[in-house]
Amino acid sequence: MKFATIGHLLNKENLKEFPKPWIQNNLVISPEMNINGTLGHITGLLLTAEEMMTLPREKVRQKILDAACFLQKKFNVDLIQLGGLTTSVSEGGKWVVEQKEYTGFTNHGDSYTAAVTCKAVLKAANLSHKKTVEQTLAIVGAYGVIGEALSKILVSQFDHTVLIGRRAEKLSELEHYLKGDYETTVDLKTQEADIIVTATSHPTGLLASKNLKKNAIVVDVSQPPNMSYDLCHKRPDICRIDGGYVDFPKEHHLPIPGMPPGKLFACIVEVIMQAIENERKNHVGSIDLSHLKKTEQWGEKYRFTLNELTNFGEPIQKVKKA
Ligand SMILES: NC(=O)c1ccc[n+]([C@@H]2O[C@H](COP(=O)([O-])OP(=O)(O)OC[C@H]3O[C@@H](n4cnc5c(N)ncnc54)[C@H](OP(=O)(O)O)[C@@H]3O)[C@@H](O)[C@H]2O)c1
């Protein structure tokens, strides 16, 4: 199967990072990549994260659909991945699957992202000599596609979890399938958490210094990040970790502007692995935990796994002991 990812710009400056020939038909389109015979493109809309979330939703959705149709017709793409906030504006990708114009397969790539994020949380807790059963976790964006899967997997492993979202009715839906000690809140109540995971569609920095307990760990899955570079400098006691990054085998040449060398987003990796496996299915909306487990097995098989924790692409040598 041939794949293409559809992302977007993080901000206006981001556009300068892409070579000029990559800009065509109102999209960023990489040259064709060949991963052991599986072909694909990394592409993106010329909209910033802020524009993705503030322009009229119908307009943004139409741009995603136009891109999917163009990639299918012009580049014979069979499978698209909805990167960054394209999932958030399309009901977890379900809207794209409902459209008749695009007839290929769609995957949000959030399953492997959630799997890798859980690994990053447990790895960071381990490195900091923290026993999760004695710790408080906060998940910001707890009923989002990634946040919901994280809640299902992680709540039972922690002493207490604070599940944070903007809509009380969506938070209460989580109660149907969670086991363990937790509370739900519409407030950004992260200040007592030892480990905070952010997986929101908020298009800029969200956490402020007052939201962070001394020596807390922040696993920041959100793109754009929810803990800013500046805040990392202001609060050197905090260990911020890039959530959702995966190391890829050295033999692959995957130069994606803006990505730290040897790293790729787990959502992109998921769709590459699906294409190699020739799995002709959609993966949109809520994450099926059996599919999430399958993506972990694919990761082991193709050696696209989380080996090293990083903060804004820089290796984290050790996490401070609380
Ligand atoms: N690192 C990676 O490989 C990777 C891969 C995929 C996605 N991502 C990133 O992960 C994030 C989540 O993706 P997703 O697909 O799970 O998105 P999603 O399904 O749209 O979930 C995002 C959730 O964040 C909530 N939210 C937005 N602003 C908030 C705020 N100020 N406080 C609390 N909650 C807030 C939204 O609530 P409402 O529904 O009420 O608005 C929504 O439930 C995005 O930033 C995306 O770009 C990263």
Ligand as a Chemical Component Dictionary entry (heavy atoms), coordinates in Angstrom:
data_LIG
# 
_chem_comp.id                   LIG 
_chem_comp.type                 NON-POLYMER 
_chem_comp.pdbx_formal_charge   0 
_chem_comp.three_letter_code    LIG 
# 
loop_
_chem_comp_atom.comp_id 
_chem_comp_atom.atom_id 
_chem_comp_atom.alt_atom_id 
_chem_comp_atom.type_symbol 
_chem_comp_atom.charge 
_chem_comp_atom.model_Cartn_x 
_chem_comp_atom.model_Cartn_y 
_chem_comp_atom.model_Cartn_z 
_chem_comp_atom.pdbx_ordinal 
LIG N1  N1  N 0  3.530   13.126 19.117 1  
LIG C1  C1  C 0  2.800   12.455 18.227 2  
LIG O1  O1  O 0  3.244   11.526 17.559 3  
LIG C2  C2  C 0  1.359   12.820 18.066 4  
LIG C3  C3  C 0  0.529   11.983 17.314 5  
LIG C4  C4  C 0  -0.812  12.306 17.186 6  
LIG C5  C5  C 0  -1.308  13.460 17.791 7  
LIG N2  N2  N 1  -0.471  14.272 18.483 8  
LIG C6  C6  C 0  -0.971  15.469 19.168 9  
LIG O2  O2  O 0  -1.687  15.016 20.340 10 
LIG C7  C7  C 0  -2.709  15.952 20.681 11 
LIG C8  C8  C 0  -4.018  15.210 20.887 12 
LIG O3  O3  O 0  -4.384  14.550 19.698 13 
LIG P1  P1  P 0  -5.784  13.760 19.587 14 
LIG O4  O4  O 0  -5.815  13.184 18.235 15 
LIG O5  O5  O -1 -5.995  12.907 20.796 16 
LIG O6  O6  O 0  -6.802  15.010 19.643 17 
LIG P2  P2  P 0  -8.331  15.071 20.119 18 
LIG O7  O7  O 0  -8.984  13.754 19.955 19 
LIG O8  O8  O 0  -8.921  16.260 19.463 20 
LIG O9  O9  O 0  -8.194  15.360 21.685 21 
LIG C9  C9  C 0  -7.750  16.585 22.177 22 
LIG C10 C10 C 0  -8.526  16.897 23.427 23 
LIG O10 O10 O 0  -7.960  18.061 24.031 24 
LIG C11 C11 C 0  -9.021  18.743 24.672 25 
LIG N3  N3  N 0  -8.608  20.108 24.958 26 
LIG C12 C12 C 0  -8.372  21.117 24.097 27 
LIG N4  N4  N 0  -7.987  22.223 24.747 28 
LIG C13 C13 C 0  -7.988  21.904 26.054 29 
LIG C14 C14 C 0  -7.708  22.627 27.241 30 
LIG N5  N5  N 0  -7.360  23.929 27.191 31 
LIG N6  N6  N 0  -7.804  21.994 28.437 32 
LIG C15 C15 C 0  -8.165  20.707 28.496 33 
LIG N7  N7  N 0  -8.460  19.944 27.393 34 
LIG C16 C16 C 0  -8.366  20.555 26.200 35 
LIG C17 C17 C 0  -10.169 18.646 23.678 36 
LIG O11 O11 O 0  -11.388 18.860 24.353 37 
LIG P3  P3  P 0  -12.715 19.332 23.556 38 
LIG O12 O12 O 0  -13.095 18.154 22.718 39 
LIG O13 O13 O 0  -13.696 19.607 24.628 40 
LIG O14 O14 O 0  -12.323 20.499 22.728 41 
LIG C18 C18 C 0  -10.008 17.212 23.177 42 
LIG O15 O15 O 0  -10.773 16.307 23.940 43 
LIG C19 C19 C 0  -2.716  16.975 19.532 44 
LIG O16 O16 O 0  -1.959  18.104 19.936 45 
LIG C20 C20 C 0  -1.991  16.274 18.398 46 
LIG O17 O17 O 0  -1.352  17.175 17.522 47 
LIG C21 C21 C 0  0.848   13.967 18.650 48 
# 
loop_
_chem_comp_bond.comp_id 
_chem_comp_bond.atom_id_1 
_chem_comp_bond.atom_id_2 
_chem_comp_bond.value_order 
_chem_comp_bond.pdbx_ordinal 
LIG N1  C1  SING 1  
LIG C1  O1  DOUB 2  
LIG C1  C2  SING 3  
LIG C2  C3  SING 4  
LIG C2  C21 DOUB 5  
LIG C3  C4  DOUB 6  
LIG C4  C5  SING 7  
LIG C5  N2  DOUB 8  
LIG N2  C6  SING 9  
LIG N2  C21 SING 10 
LIG C6  O2  SING 11 
LIG C6  C20 SING 12 
LIG O2  C7  SING 13 
LIG C7  C8  SING 14 
LIG C7  C19 SING 15 
LIG C8  O3  SING 16 
LIG O3  P1  SING 17 
LIG P1  O4  DOUB 18 
LIG P1  O5  SING 19 
LIG P1  O6  SING 20 
LIG O6  P2  SING 21 
LIG P2  O7  DOUB 22 
LIG P2  O8  SING 23 
LIG P2  O9  SING 24 
LIG O9  C9  SING 25 
LIG C9  C10 SING 26 
LIG C10 O10 SING 27 
LIG C10 C18 SING 28 
LIG O10 C11 SING 29 
LIG C11 N3  SING 30 
LIG C11 C17 SING 31 
LIG N3  C12 SING 32 
LIG N3  C16 SING 33 
LIG C12 N4  DOUB 34 
LIG N4  C13 SING 35 
LIG C13 C14 SING 36 
LIG C13 C16 DOUB 37 
LIG C14 N5  SING 38 
LIG C14 N6  DOUB 39 
LIG N6  C15 SING 40 
LIG C15 N7  DOUB 41 
LIG N7  C16 SING 42 
LIG C17 O11 SING 43 
LIG C17 C18 SING 44 
LIG O11 P3  SING 45 
LIG P3  O12 DOUB 46 
LIG P3  O13 SING 47 
LIG P3  O14 SING 48 
LIG C18 O15 SING 49 
LIG C19 O16 SING 50 
LIG C19 C20 SING 51 
LIG C20 O17 SING 52 
# 
